[in-house]
Amino acid sequence: MTDTIRTLFVTANPNRAEQIISAIRTRGSAVRPEQVDNAESLAGALEATRYDVIVLIEPGLALSREELDAALQASGRRTPVIVLTERAEGDRLADYEAGTHAVIHHELFDLASVLAIRAAGQYHLRQQVSQLENALQESERRNQLLMDNSRDAIAYVHEGMHIYANASWRERFGIEQPDEVDGLPLMDLIAPESRDEMKALLRRYQSGEEGESARQRIQLRSIDGTPFEAELHLSPTSVEGEACTQVQLASDQEDPELAERLDYLSQRDVVTGLYNRQHFVTTVENARAQAGQSGKPFGLLTLAIDGFTEIRSSIGMSAADLLLGEIGKLLDGHFPAPAVTARLEGEHFAVLVADTRRNEIEEAVQGLLQAATGRVFELNDASTNCTLSVGAVIADETAPGTEELLGQADRALKEATEAGGGTHRFFRPAEGEMTQAQADQQWKERIQEALQENRLELMFQPIVNLHGHDRPRYTVFVRLRDTEGHLHSANAFLPGAERTGVAPLVDRWVIRHALKQLAEQIAIQPQTQFFLKLSAGSLADTRVLTWLQEDMQTLNIPADNVVVEFKEASIVTNLKPTMQIARALREMNGHLCISDFGNGLNPLQLLQHLDADHIKLDPSFVQGLDKNEENQELIREHTEAAHGQGKQVIVPHVEEAGVLAVLYGLDANLVQGYFIQSPMPSATFDFEAN
């Protein structure tokens, strides 16, 4: 995905474009927008700039989608187009037939933002594929030219048949015309007495017994039956994307020992003696194939010497090369065969460990890091110490291509380096790179680690009464601090926690720690009330009532000071247990709050079945509230219905003064949001002053 999405909005209504731009940015993507509203400015924009996506907003626009297509064709652009329209779905078929990326209702700005991000990503992928195809075609063209003019006799064989042979091969076997070799069985060029040897050689090559390539001296014969002896080299290759075998005749003058030495050197890094990048990449590709057969994962590490540029400046080039060699020996010592160690480039190394697990890799890496950190390297007339950073990824046959896999390890290596070096990190895919199950499992592990290491934190946001201060109220939020010190909101990890069954553990932690702080706060302000946001997982877990009762009794907290908060969507799908919790809270003199209220099919009907003291409206009602009459009417309707049943209404996400004025006029009771106060690490808001 590109860092910045160049977006052209074709619209007569810049406000609608702004809403889409805002939604794109909300989803973490940077956008560089431009806007045109007539044919002349459209043509000029397309001529001057290559856009990643074009958004055509039809209402009020004189330009049609057909005119946009014509302008794109005239400019030679193939930019994806998203159309926002008032037309019925049945009238949109022609747009799709013309190649439009998507056609949606003109008010679906969030959907438009998601589609724009995806369209831009796909557009860039198509560009990359096109570039790679061009590079591959050029590479194949040059390779073909080299093969055709090579003095080495070379043929390509697929399923035992020739699919290509160069002039030297045809000359050695007496084949006059190039088309005479097409479909010719390789065995026809093997002397009858050597065919069993050839079959055995092919079996060894295909099984990988001799590595990627195999060689043997064997009796051959030309097309007219004349026998001669030569050494055959078998190695893998591909033609037009299809795997096949390259067969090469060794020169009669070739020294076998020299050939073996050259083969060795072609795979090695001259400074360290480790394998080079080219050989290592091939080894990783083989490991992926073997993992598919064995069903066992493999580990891939990339490593770097921290601060190598400064070290080299200090000790000199020659000593720096010696240091690289010493690090290579250190790697070989901690990752012996069958692990494969390599120097990729500069101060960067790599290790491949087949049939392994994360804990095994972690143990070996920690041993390596300790050995490197605790050693002084004697380098002839110089000496130095150094630390290593390591990036690791565990993968199997489903892993992406080798270069992408190395890229993942490098991303983990970058994290380790940015953490100060001398440490390691395992690759963690970004959210968009994982399936839902993978992302959930990752969050489950991180939550369990955070609970064990006490890395959950509470934040407190005040809830203020618009009509005069009556008592201190706070919504309690939970945050997760990861091992790198980054703080994650509940919206990031609780959905996965609910899907993997660990949400009740988080709720238990929240109840225990929040009530401890509430007890301290009550000693200062006895009327303080905490709203405890609990997950859907606790609705199906009857222990939540036991936890509340036990902790409130232990800490001597009146139930009136505690409000349990569940989302409307969770309540609707768990209505019966919620009703039981509501009754139990009422018996204790505790309270219930329904949050995200109003986004269901019939939210007001829910109030007839559930004895809740508070409703907290869905944040979407607050967006652009000072200009959105429909949302104002919905808030008025919900407020009047709630007040009619003796319930208080809380409006969250208040971020502008204009919204606060509107809410006052709509008779909302309570408000919270960043305009009033962002969440705080302690419940210390001055309600009297505000």
Secondary structure, DSSP 8 states (H G I E B T S, - for coil): --SEEEEEEE-S-HHHHHHHHHHHHHTT-EEEEEEE-SHHHHHHHHHH---SEEEEE-TT-S--HHHHHHHHHHHT----EEEEESS-GGG-HHHHHTT-SEEEETT-HHHHHHHHHHHHHHHHHHHHHHHHHHHHHHHHHHHHHHHHH-SSEEEEEETTEEEEE-HHHHHHHT--SGGGSTT-BGGGGB-GGGHHHHHHHHHHHHHTTTSS-EEEEEEEE-TTS-EEEEEEEEEEEEETTEEEEEEEE--TT--HHHHHHHHHHHTB-TTT-SB-HHHHHHHHHHHHHHHHHH---EEEEEEEETTHHHHHHHH-HHHHHHHHHHHHHHHHHHS-TTSEEEEEETTEEEEEESS--HHHHHHHHHHHHHHHHT--EEETTEEE---EEEEEEEE-TTS--HHHHHHHHHHHHHHHHHTTSS-EEE----GGGS-HHHHHHHHHHHHHHHHHTT-EEEEEEEEEETT---S-EEEEEEEEE-TTS-EEEHHHHHHHHHHHT-HHHHHHHHHHHHHHHHHHHHHH-TT-EEEEE--GGGTT-THHHHHHHHHHHHHT--GGGEEEEEEHHHHHHTHHHHHHHHHHHHHHT-EEEEEEET-SSSHHHHHHH---SEEEE-GGGGTTTTT-HHHHHHHHHHHHHHHHTT-EEEE-----HHHHHHHHHTT--EE-STTT---BSSS---TTT-
